[in-house]
Amino acid sequence: MKMFWAVAIGAAAGGVCRYYLGAFVQQHTGAAFPYGTLLINITGSLVLGFLLRYALTTQTWSIELRALLTTGFCGGYTTFSTYSYETAMLLEDGEYQRAAVYAVGSVVAALVFTFVGFILARELIAWREHF
């Protein structure tokens, strides 16, 4: 139960930070480019890389604290950080082909499925308009 609350509290904090930081940046840069999301993805990757490397190397944090900060906070702040970390670990381990497939596949698949989501939403809207 402690793990559940650690992840839940971290995710809530990460989500709130994402919302306010993203909104703040977009208000100051305009809507022409998603600078807020870009900043969140970059800083989330930085934070997760630091936290996991530190936590797994030093063993000074409890598993609950590590889950609160990584899966919870970073996961609520941005899942892009996990993608970046996993790609970096594959590269660091010399798994260049797997890293390339994962990196390109993740981006391409995410974009394709985003468009599939658009299509499904349009279909649902059209279906609802008939009733």
C-alpha positions in Angstrom: 0.0 0.0 0.0 3.0 2.3 0.6 4.1 1.8 -3.0 0.6 2.8 -4.3 0.6 6.0 -2.4 4.2 6.8 -3.3 3.4 6.5 -7.0 0.0 8.3 -6.6 1.4 11.3 -4.8 4.4 11.6 -7.1 2.1 11.4 -10.2 -0.2 14.0 -8.8 2.8 16.4 -8.1 4.3 15.7 -11.5 1.0 16.3 -13.3 0.4 19.6 -11.5 3.9 20.8 -12.3 3.5 19.8 -15.9 0.2 21.7 -16.2 1.4 24.9 -14.6 4.9 25.0 -16.2 3.4 24.1 -19.7 0.8 26.8 -19.4 3.3 29.4 -18.1 5.7 28.8 -21.0 3.0 28.8 -23.6 1.5 32.0 -22.3 4.9 33.6 -22.7 5.9 32.1 -26.0 2.6 31.9 -27.9 0.9 29.0 -29.5 2.9 28.8 -32.8 5.2 26.0 -31.4 4.7 23.8 -28.3 7.6 25.2 -26.3 6.0 24.2 -23.1 5.8 20.6 -24.0 9.3 20.6 -25.4 10.6 22.1 -22.2 8.7 19.5 -20.1 10.0 16.6 -22.2 13.6 17.8 -22.0 13.6 18.6 -18.3 11.7 15.4 -17.5 14.3 13.4 -19.3 17.1 15.3 -17.4 15.4 14.7 -14.1 14.7 11.0 -14.7 18.2 10.3 -16.0 19.7 11.9 -12.9 17.3 10.3 -10.4 17.6 6.8 -11.8 21.3 6.9 -12.3 21.8 8.3 -8.7 19.3 6.0 -7.1 20.5 2.8 -8.8 24.2 3.6 -8.2 24.0 4.7 -4.6 21.2 2.6 -3.2 20.5 5.4 -0.7 16.8 5.8 -1.4 14.0 3.4 -0.4 12.2 1.7 -3.2 9.1 3.8 -2.3 11.0 7.1 -2.6 12.5 6.0 -5.9 9.0 5.1 -7.2 7.6 8.4 -6.0 10.2 10.4 -7.8 10.6 8.3 -11.0 7.4 6.4 -11.9 5.3 8.9 -9.9 6.6 12.3 -10.4 8.5 11.9 -13.7 5.7 9.7 -15.1 3.1 12.4 -14.2 5.4 15.1 -15.5 6.2 13.4 -18.8 6.4 9.8 -20.0 8.8 11.1 -22.6 11.5 10.9 -19.9 11.1 7.1 -19.6 11.3 6.8 -23.4 14.5 8.8 -23.4 16.0 6.9 -20.5 15.3 3.5 -22.0 16.7 4.6 -25.3 19.8 6.0 -23.6 20.3 2.7 -21.7 20.1 0.7 -24.9 22.7 3.0 -26.5 25.0 2.9 -23.4 24.8 -0.9 -23.5 25.9 -0.9 -27.1 22.4 -2.1 -28.4 22.5 0.4 -31.2 20.1 -1.4 -33.5 17.5 -2.0 -30.7 17.9 1.7 -29.7 17.2 2.9 -33.2 14.2 0.6 -33.6 12.8 1.7 -30.2 13.5 5.4 -30.8 12.1 5.6 -34.3 9.4 3.0 -33.7 8.1 4.9 -30.6 7.9 8.2 -32.4 6.4 6.8 -35.6 3.9 4.6 -33.8 2.9 7.4 -31.4 2.3 9.7 -34.3 0.3 7.1 -36.2 -1.8 6.2 -33.2 -2.4 9.9 -32.5 -3.9 10.2 -35.9 -5.9 7.0 -35.4 -7.2 8.6 -32.2 -8.2 11.7 -34.3 -10.1 9.4 -36.7 -11.8 7.5 -34.0 -12.9 10.8 -32.3 -14.2 12.1 -35.6 -16.2 8.9 -36.2 -17.6 9.0 -32.7 -18.7 12.6 -33.1 -20.3 11.8 -36.5 -22.1 8.8 -35.0 -23.4 10.9 -32.1 -24.7 13.6 -34.4 -26.9 11.0 -36.0 -28.7 10.3 -32.7 
